[in-house]
Amino acid sequence: MTRGELIERAVFDAVEDLNAQLPAAQRLSRTRATPLVGPGATLDSLGLINLIAALQRRVEDAFGVRLTLAEGELLAGGTGEVSSLGGLIAVVEGMLDRREHA
């Protein structure tokens, strides 16, 4: 499995962790196009925070790296960067890239 596939898997596994806590109408689909904020999004702010917390655990398990996703780069670009699961995957990938090259 490639590094990109591992990141995507960590994000989608975090979605499953979150979905287990949500009513059916608020559950997220495991696709890159799934909206996190804005039109079509089903998560409230607490749901988004819970997704980020689950993702931090999944990234640490998969890569042995502790990322702080709730601050810095994730929020620096505003909600536009992470408006979908695909955007969230890209942000995590960028953060891991920079950490490897630091």
C-alpha positions in Angstrom: 0.0 0.0 0.0 1.4 3.4 -0.9 1.8 6.3 1.5 -1.1 8.1 -0.1 -3.3 5.1 0.2 -2.4 4.7 3.9 -3.4 8.4 4.5 -6.7 7.9 2.7 -7.3 4.7 4.7 -6.6 6.6 8.0 -9.1 9.3 7.0 -11.8 6.8 6.0 -11.2 4.7 9.1 -11.6 7.9 11.2 -14.9 8.5 9.3 -16.1 5.0 10.4 -15.1 5.8 14.0 -17.2 8.9 13.8 -20.1 7.3 12.0 -20.5 4.8 14.8 -21.4 7.8 17.1 -23.8 9.6 14.6 -27.4 9.1 13.7 -27.9 7.7 10.2 -28.9 11.1 8.7 -25.6 12.7 9.8 -23.2 9.9 8.8 -20.5 10.6 6.2 -19.8 8.7 3.0 -16.3 7.3 2.5 -15.5 9.3 -0.6 -13.1 12.1 -1.3 -16.1 14.3 -2.5 -17.9 14.1 0.9 -18.4 17.6 2.1 -17.3 18.5 5.6 -18.3 22.1 5.7 -20.6 24.3 3.5 -23.4 23.1 1.3 -24.3 19.5 1.7 -22.3 19.0 4.9 -24.0 17.1 7.7 -21.5 17.6 10.5 -21.8 20.3 13.1 -18.7 21.8 14.7 -18.5 19.1 17.4 -18.8 16.4 14.7 -15.9 18.0 12.8 -13.8 18.2 16.0 -14.6 14.5 16.7 -13.5 13.6 13.2 -10.2 15.4 13.6 -9.6 13.7 17.0 -10.3 10.3 15.5 -8.0 11.1 12.5 -5.1 12.2 14.8 -5.3 8.8 16.5 -5.4 7.0 13.1 -2.5 8.9 11.7 -0.4 8.2 14.8 -1.3 4.5 14.6 -0.5 4.3 10.9 2.7 6.5 10.8 3.9 6.7 14.4 3.7 10.4 14.1 1.6 12.7 16.2 0.1 15.5 14.2 -1.9 18.3 15.7 -4.6 18.7 13.1 -6.9 21.1 15.1 -4.5 24.0 14.8 -1.9 25.4 12.4 -2.1 24.3 8.9 -5.5 22.7 9.0 -7.3 25.8 10.1 -4.8 28.3 8.5 -6.4 28.0 5.1 -9.9 28.5 6.5 -12.6 25.9 5.8 -11.9 26.0 2.0 -9.0 23.6 2.3 -10.9 21.0 4.2 -14.3 21.5 2.7 -14.3 17.8 1.7 -12.7 14.6 2.8 -10.4 14.9 -0.2 -9.2 18.3 1.1 -8.6 16.8 4.5 -6.5 13.9 2.9 -4.4 16.5 1.0 -3.8 18.6 4.2 -2.7 15.5 6.1 -0.4 14.4 3.3 1.1 17.9 3.2 1.7 17.9 6.9 3.4 14.5 6.8 5.6 15.6 3.8 6.8 18.7 5.7 7.5 16.7 8.8 9.6 14.2 6.8 11.6 17.0 5.1 12.2 19.0 8.3 
